[in-house]
Amino acid sequence: MKPQAVSVPISNTSYVKMMWLSFIAIVALVAQAVVVQARPDSFADLAEQVSPSVVNITTSTTVAGRTGPRGVVPEGSPFEDFFREFQDRQGEGERPRRSSALGSGFVISEDGYVVTNNHVIDGADEILIEFFSGEELPATVIGKDPNTDLALLKVESAEPLQFVSFGDSDTARVGDWVLAVGNPLGQGFSVSAGIVSARNRALSGNYDDYIQTDAAINRGNSGGPLFNMDGEVVGVNTAILSPNGGSIGIGFSMASNVVTRVIDQLEKFGETRRGWLGVQIQNISEDMVETIDGLEGTAGAIVTNVPEGPAKEAGILANDVIMSFDGQDVEDVRGLVRTVGNTEVGKAVRVVVLRDGKTQTLKVTLGRREDAEAAVPAVAEGPTDEPTEKEILGLTVTPVTESLRSELGLDAEAVGLVVTGVDEASKAFEKGLRQGDLIVEASQQAVLAISDLDGRIEEAKDAGRKSILLLVHRGGEPRFVALGLE
């Protein structure tokens, strides 16, 4: 017998479910196709679009002639005259000579403004801009900012120049495609592609906000642009991390949202004008939290010193913890420095500080950081002589004396306890305290004598605290250290 086909009726509900499943499958396939298409088959169109706005930069500098023999020749050596005579024959005597360097940049306006790195043009006598077409034009420096390693140049052209626009670097995500264009190793226009490897990298400056990329960046790429896939500049290629000077896939580009603020100021004023609060601050560590009344976490920045300036005039004190600035919560020192620097000079802002376990709001009118760069922080006054030396918590301390002040190069007004020795097996050594450090405060109170430090330690123990907060100066720079009492 042949098996008979059995017809099973499909209900309306089952039919609708099947249709929905089919629809979802189709949508998934379309979405997958879109994702695949998002990865470009070629960067040729983008490279062709942006290349006319990218420039090579050649600088020339007059270097003073050598006053002595080149090489390792001790002064007074019988070979000194021989080497000097050899250099003179080779034209390398005391005559000035020309030195040249190469870099990259990009045009940001049709009337000839060009962005590059400060280190590309710093100290240059002549700056020559070479365009993609081969045309060359001399450039003048409009302004530069060593803090962010940026410079703004200007060329005069009879014809409007092709230029590129800045994008929003905050929208760049880790994994996004980027394109680096420049003049690596003096080879001329070159394009390299990669992805955003990391965001918000800090290298060494107060205003750092670098995009890390694996797009090949080499010497000569400095000052060149990092493009997103829309042809917008999201970074200025500035530095690489490399053991041999060549690209190993770790490059850094200053984020465009930092660049645009700096360039706008350089164009308007020929210099930067950053806000200045007028405090010295440091981050709050986990072991410092327990020593500060009212503090619940490590967010904020603790004030270590208040020199003459806006903060002092507004009533901010050393030991205050800055919790909020101009309506923005303060997470750490880096964030506060960047926020203050980006705030308009002369603006009156509200600063919320934690003091003696309670918050206070103070109004501060910001100064200009560039005007205060050379300011020297003041140190509290007090008596200077106490001959006693004592070992406390792994530290050997003694009050400041005139001989110690001279030996350590301390200011005439410096007071406190000098660390003359540190037990290397102690917690004090683990915390980084070293011989020559100056203890200025303990538990946010001035320390002028050994008895002061002993008293603060006893008070902390009586209060059940496991550590004591010390304010320590080293080389004139203050910092807080939470030192264990056990």
C-alpha positions in Angstrom: 0.0 0.0 0.0 1.2 3.4 -0.8 1.3 5.7 2.1 -1.3 8.4 1.8 -0.4 12.1 2.4 -2.2 13.5 5.3 -3.2 17.2 5.0 -2.9 19.0 8.3 -4.9 22.3 8.4 -2.9 25.3 9.5 -4.6 27.7 11.8 -4.5 31.4 11.3 -2.3 31.8 14.4 0.3 29.4 13.1 0.3 31.1 9.7 0.9 34.5 11.3 3.7 33.1 13.3 5.4 31.6 10.3 5.0 34.9 8.4 6.7 36.8 11.3 9.5 34.3 11.5 10.1 34.7 7.8 10.0 38.5 8.1 12.5 38.4 11.0 14.9 36.2 9.0 14.8 38.5 6.0 15.5 41.5 8.3 18.4 39.7 9.8 19.9 39.0 6.4 19.5 42.6 5.3 21.1 43.9 8.5 24.0 41.5 8.0 24.4 42.7 4.5 24.4 46.3 5.7 27.1 45.5 8.3 29.2 43.9 5.7 28.8 46.9 3.4 29.8 49.3 6.3 33.3 48.0 5.9 34.7 49.7 2.9 36.1 47.7 0.0 38.5 50.5 -0.7 39.6 53.8 0.9 40.4 55.2 -2.5 37.5 57.6 -2.7 38.1 59.0 0.7 41.9 59.4 0.1 41.1 61.1 -3.2 38.7 63.4 -1.4 41.0 64.6 1.4 44.5 64.4 0.0 44.4 67.9 -1.7 44.0 69.5 1.8 46.9 67.6 3.4 50.3 69.3 3.1 54.0 68.5 3.6 55.9 70.9 5.8 59.6 71.6 5.5 61.3 73.9 8.0 64.8 75.4 8.0 66.7 76.5 11.0 70.1 78.2 11.4 72.2 76.3 13.9 75.2 77.8 15.6 78.5 76.3 14.6 80.2 73.9 16.9 82.6 75.4 19.4 84.5 72.2 20.0 85.3 68.9 18.4 82.5 66.5 17.6 82.8 63.2 19.4 83.9 62.0 22.8 87.2 64.0 23.2 88.0 65.1 26.8 88.8 68.8 27.2 92.5 69.3 27.1 93.1 66.0 25.3 96.0 66.0 22.8 93.5 64.9 20.2 91.3 68.0 20.7 93.3 70.1 18.2 93.4 67.3 15.7 89.6 66.9 15.7 89.0 70.6 15.5 91.3 70.8 12.5 89.5 67.9 10.9 86.1 69.6 11.4 87.4 72.8 9.9 88.6 70.9 6.8 85.1 69.3 6.5 83.4 72.7 6.9 82.1 71.8 10.3 83.9 74.5 12.3 82.3 77.4 14.1 80.4 78.7 11.0 76.6 78.6 11.3 74.9 75.9 9.3 71.3 75.2 8.1 69.2 72.4 9.5 66.0 71.2 8.0 63.1 69.0 9.3 59.9 67.5 7.8 56.4 67.2 9.0 52.8 67.2 8.0 49.7 69.5 8.3 46.3 70.2 6.8 44.4 73.2 5.5 41.3 74.2 7.5 40.1 77.2 5.5 40.1 78.4 1.9 42.0 81.5 2.8 45.1 79.4 3.9 45.0 78.5 7.6 47.1 75.4 8.2 47.2 73.2 11.4 50.3 71.2 12.4 52.2 70.2 15.5 54.2 72.8 17.5 57.3 70.6 17.5 57.3 70.5 13.7 57.8 74.3 13.4 59.2 75.3 16.8 62.4 77.4 16.3 62.1 77.4 12.5 63.4 80.4 10.6 61.6 79.4 7.4 58.5 77.3 6.8 57.6 75.9 3.4 54.3 74.3 2.7 54.1 71.8 -0.2 50.6 70.9 -1.5 49.4 67.7 -3.1 49.6 69.4 -6.5 53.3 70.1 -6.0 52.8 73.8 -5.4 55.0 75.3 -2.6 54.1 78.4 -0.5 55.9 80.0 2.4 54.0 80.1 5.7 54.0 82.3 8.8 53.2 81.3 12.3 50.0 82.7 13.7 50.2 81.1 17.1 51.4 77.9 18.9 50.6 76.0 22.1 53.3 73.8 23.5 50.9 72.3 26.1 48.9 70.5 23.4 51.7 70.6 20.8 49.6 72.5 18.3 50.4 75.3 15.9 48.4 77.4 13.5 50.1 78.6 10.2 49.0 80.9 7.4 49.8 80.9 3.7 48.8 83.4 1.1 47.4 81.9 -2.1 45.9 83.6 -5.2 43.3 80.9 -5.4 40.9 79.5 -2.7 42.4 76.4 -1.2 40.7 73.1 -0.7 40.2 72.4 3.0 38.9 69.9 5.4 36.5 70.3 8.4 36.8 69.0 12.0 34.5 66.3 13.2 33.3 65.5 16.7 36.0 63.3 18.3 33.6 62.5 21.2 31.5 60.4 18.7 34.6 58.3 17.7 34.2 54.8 19.1 36.8 52.1 19.7 36.8 49.9 16.6 35.8 52.7 14.1 37.8 53.0 10.9 40.2 55.9 10.6 42.6 57.1 7.9 46.0 58.8 8.6 47.4 61.0 5.9 50.8 62.6 5.9 54.5 62.7 5.0 56.1 59.7 6.8 59.9 59.6 6.8 59.9 62.3 4.1 58.5 59.9 1.5 55.7 62.4 0.4 52.0 61.9 0.6 51.1 58.6 2.1 47.8 57.1 3.4 47.4 54.4 6.1 44.2 52.9 7.5 43.4 51.4 10.9 40.9 51.6 13.7 40.4 53.6 16.9 42.2 51.4 19.4 41.4 53.5 22.5 40.0 56.8 23.6 40.9 59.5 26.2 44.5 58.5 26.4 46.8 60.7 28.5 50.5 61.0 27.8 52.2 63.8 29.8 50.3 67.0 29.5 47.5 68.5 31.6 45.2 68.9 28.5 45.8 65.5 26.9 42.9 63.7 25.2 44.5 61.4 22.7 42.8 58.9 20.3 45.0 55.8 20.1 45.1 54.2 16.7 46.8 51.3 14.9 46.9 53.2 11.6 50.6 53.4 10.7 52.1 56.7 12.0 55.8 57.3 11.6 58.2 60.2 11.8 57.1 62.9 9.4 53.4 62.1 10.1 53.5 64.6 13.0 50.9 67.3 12.5 48.9 65.3 9.9 45.2 64.6 10.1 43.4 61.5 11.3 40.1 61.2 9.4 36.9 59.4 10.1 35.0 57.7 7.2 33.1 60.9 6.5 36.3 62.8 5.7 36.2 64.8 8.9 39.3 65.4 11.0 38.9 63.7 14.4 42.5 64.0 15.5 46.0 65.5 14.8 48.7 62.8 14.6 51.2 63.7 17.3 53.1 60.8 18.8 53.9 57.1 18.6 54.9 54.5 21.2 57.8 52.6 19.7 61.1 50.9 20.9 62.8 51.6 17.6 61.3 54.8 16.3 59.1 53.1 13.7 55.4 52.3 13.8 54.4 49.2 15.8 50.7 50.1 15.6 50.5 52.3 18.7 50.0 55.9 17.5 48.3 58.9 19.2 46.3 61.7 17.7 45.2 64.8 19.8 41.4 64.7 19.8 39.7 67.2 17.5 37.5 68.6 20.3 40.7 69.7 22.0 42.3 71.0 18.8 39.3 73.2 17.8 39.3 75.1 21.1 43.1 75.7 20.8 43.0 76.7 17.2 40.1 79.1 17.6 42.1 80.9 20.3 45.3 80.9 18.3 43.4 82.4 15.3 41.7 85.1 17.5 44.5 86.0 19.9 47.7 84.4 18.5 48.0 82.6 21.9 45.9 80.4 24.2 43.8 81.9 27.0 43.0 79.1 29.5 41.1 79.6 32.8 43.1 79.5 36.0 41.7 78.6 39.4 44.9 79.1 41.4 45.2 75.9 43.4 47.6 73.0 43.7 45.7 69.7 43.8 46.1 66.0 43.9 43.9 62.9 43.5 42.3 61.2 46.5 43.5 57.6 47.1 41.4 54.9 48.8 43.4 55.1 52.0 42.9 58.9 52.2 39.1 58.6 52.3 39.0 57.4 55.9 41.1 60.4 57.0 38.8 63.1 55.6 35.6 63.8 57.4 32.5 63.6 55.2 34.2 62.0 52.3 32.5 58.9 50.9 34.7 58.0 47.9 37.7 59.0 45.9 35.8 61.4 43.6 37.1 65.0 43.9 40.5 66.7 44.1 42.1 67.7 47.4 43.8 71.1 47.6 47.4 70.9 48.7 48.3 74.6 48.4 46.6 77.9 47.6 49.0 80.6 46.3 48.0 84.2 45.6 45.3 84.1 43.0 41.6 83.6 42.3 41.0 80.7 44.6 42.7 82.4 47.6 40.6 85.6 47.0 37.5 83.5 46.9 38.3 81.7 50.2 39.4 78.3 49.1 41.8 76.7 51.6 44.4 74.0 51.6 42.8 70.7 52.6 39.5 71.6 50.9 38.2 68.9 48.6 36.8 70.3 45.4 33.7 68.3 44.6 32.1 70.4 41.9 33.2 73.1 39.5 30.8 75.3 37.5 28.0 72.8 37.9 30.1 69.8 36.9 31.1 67.0 39.3 34.8 66.6 39.8 36.1 63.0 39.4 39.8 63.6 39.5 42.6 66.1 39.0 42.9 65.6 35.3 39.3 66.2 34.7 39.3 69.3 36.9 42.4 70.8 35.2 40.9 70.3 31.7 37.5 71.7 32.7 39.1 74.8 34.3 41.4 75.3 31.3 38.4 75.1 28.9 36.5 77.7 30.9 36.5 81.4 29.8 39.0 83.7 31.5 37.2 86.2 33.8 34.1 84.0 34.2 32.6 83.8 37.7 32.0 80.1 38.6 30.6 78.3 41.6 33.0 75.8 43.3 31.7 73.3 45.8 34.2 72.2 48.4 34.1 69.8 51.3 35.6 71.4 54.4 35.5 70.0 58.0 32.9 67.4 57.0 30.5 69.9 55.3 30.1 71.3 51.8 30.5 75.0 51.0 29.8 76.8 47.8 32.3 79.6 46.8 32.2 81.9 43.9 35.5 82.3 42.0 36.4 84.6 39.2 38.9 82.8 37.0 42.2 84.2 36.0 44.4 83.4 33.0 46.7 80.4 33.4 49.3 81.7 31.0 49.8 84.8 33.2 50.3 82.6 36.3 52.6 79.9 34.9 55.7 81.2 36.8 53.8 81.6 40.1 55.6 80.1 43.1 53.4 78.6 45.8 53.6 80.0 49.2 54.4 78.0 52.3 53.0 78.5 55.8 55.1 80.5 58.2 56.2 79.4 61.7 59.1 78.9 64.1 62.2 77.3 62.6 64.4 75.8 65.3 64.0 72.6 67.3 67.1 70.4 67.6 65.4 67.2 68.6 65.4 64.2 66.2 62.9 61.3 66.6 61.9 58.1 64.8 58.1 58.0 64.2 56.2 55.5 62.0 59.4 54.4 60.2 60.4 58.0 59.7 63.3 59.9 61.3 62.3 63.5 61.5 63.7 66.8 62.8 62.4 70.4 62.6 63.7 72.6 59.9 67.0 74.4 60.8 69.0 76.9 58.9 71.6 74.3 58.0 68.9 71.9 56.7 67.2 74.8 54.8 70.5 75.5 53.0 71.3 71.8 52.4 67.9 71.0 50.9 67.4 74.2 49.1 64.3 75.1 51.0 62.7 78.5 50.9 63.5 81.0 53.7 59.9 80.6 54.9 59.8 76.8 54.9 58.7 75.2 58.1 57.8 71.7 59.2 59.6 68.4 59.9 62.4 67.2 57.6 62.6 63.5 57.0 66.3 62.6 57.6 65.8 58.9 57.2 63.3 56.2 56.2 63.1 52.6 57.3 63.0 50.6 54.0 60.8 48.0 55.7 58.2 50.5 56.8 54.9 51.5 55.4 56.3 55.0 55.0 58.8 53.7 52.5 56.1 51.8 50.7 54.1 55.1 50.4 57.0 56.8 48.7 58.3 58.9 51.6 62.0 59.6 51.2 64.9 61.4 52.9 64.7 65.1 52.3 60.9 65.3 52.3 59.3 68.1 54.3 56.2 67.2 56.4 54.1 70.4 56.6 50.8 69.2 58.0 49.3 66.2 59.8 45.6 65.6 60.0 45.2 68.9 58.1 46.9 70.9 60.9 50.3 72.6 60.6 53.3 70.7 62.0 56.1 72.9 63.3 57.6 70.6 65.9 57.9 66.9 66.6 55.4 67.3 69.5 52.9 68.5 66.9 53.2 65.3 64.9 53.1 63.1 68.0 49.9 64.9 69.1 48.2 64.4 65.7 49.0 60.7 65.7 47.6 60.2 69.2 44.4 62.1 68.3 44.0 59.9 65.2 44.5 56.7 67.2 42.0 57.9 69.9 39.5 58.6 67.1 39.9 55.0 65.9 41.5 55.8 62.6 43.9 53.5 60.9 46.0 56.1 59.2 46.9 59.8 59.3 46.9 62.3 56.5 50.3 64.0 55.9 51.0 66.9 53.6 54.5 66.5 52.3 56.6 68.8 50.1 59.3 67.5 47.8 61.2 69.9 45.6 58.6 72.6 46.3 55.7 70.3 45.1 53.1 69.4 47.8 51.2 66.1 47.9 49.1 64.2 50.5 50.1 60.8 51.9 47.9 58.6 54.0 50.3 56.8 56.4 49.2 53.8 58.3 49.3 54.0 62.1 49.9 50.3 62.8 
